[in-house]
Amino acid sequence: MQLFVGLGNPGEKYARNRHNIGFMAMDQIAADHGFGPWRSKFQGQFSEGRFGSNRVVLLKPETFMNRSGQSVGEAMRFFKLEPEDVTVFHDELDLAPGKVRVKQGGGHAGHNGLRSIHAAIGPEYRRVRLGIGHPGHKDAVAGYVLRDFPKADADWLDDLLRGIGDGAPALATGDSGKFMNAIALRVNPPRSSTSQPKTATEPPAKASSTQAPPDEPDTRSALQRLADRFR
């Protein structure tokens, strides 16, 4: 059994914030794979489903970001899971928008949601780091993550979320490579060539207007032609 956790803040005013991309990922997975309805428990919203024989619980903590660990710890204890069974989807300032990385264990890099989860269950859980870019200065970070994604980001965001939905079954089996490939196929689909090769049946080029005219018939007599040769 796997526990997928998406980080964000509860409430409509935060729903499209950059900080809520983890919630968006959970909603996409639930919708794409026919998971059960969202229900209130574990200080959050959860939904259950399966990828084949793999049972997966999706969790959106409603404790606000900096207390996410309370919700995650409660769900883990209820389902009798270990940190290795938990995957946390979260926004990542240090990745360009649309970029994704999967990481097992490690530090929290100052992310308040991860800091809280570290305190509750330790660091040995898996993270799916979802790039949102950096505003350029640390003093601008709080305002940046709590603002909605602009309309200009709609296309790549939609592709990214669809890729997460496509790859979620592979991630549940531990195949992070296949998960990443599913995202890449959405975000950077292979391009097919639209150019046509030249063929041997192309029509011949038209004669140039400066081409020499055909030779005129020689009307000289045989004797005249012989005499001309010795001039």
Secondary structure as UniProt FT lines:
FT   STRAND          2..6
FT   HELIX           12..14
FT   TURN            15..16
FT   HELIX           18..20
FT   HELIX           21..32
FT   TURN            33..34
FT   STRAND          39..41
FT   TURN            42..43
FT   STRAND          44..51
FT   TURN            52..53
FT   STRAND          54..61
FT   HELIX           65..67
FT   HELIX           68..79
FT   HELIX           83..85
FT   STRAND          86..92
FT   TURN            93..94
FT   TURN            97..98
FT   STRAND          100..104
FT   TURN            109..110
FT   HELIX           112..121
FT   STRAND          126..131
FT   HELIX           138..140
FT   HELIX           141..145
FT   HELIX           151..153
FT   HELIX           154..172
FT   TURN            173..174
FT   HELIX           176..187
FT   TURN            200..201
FT   TURN            209..210
FT   HELIX           222..229
//
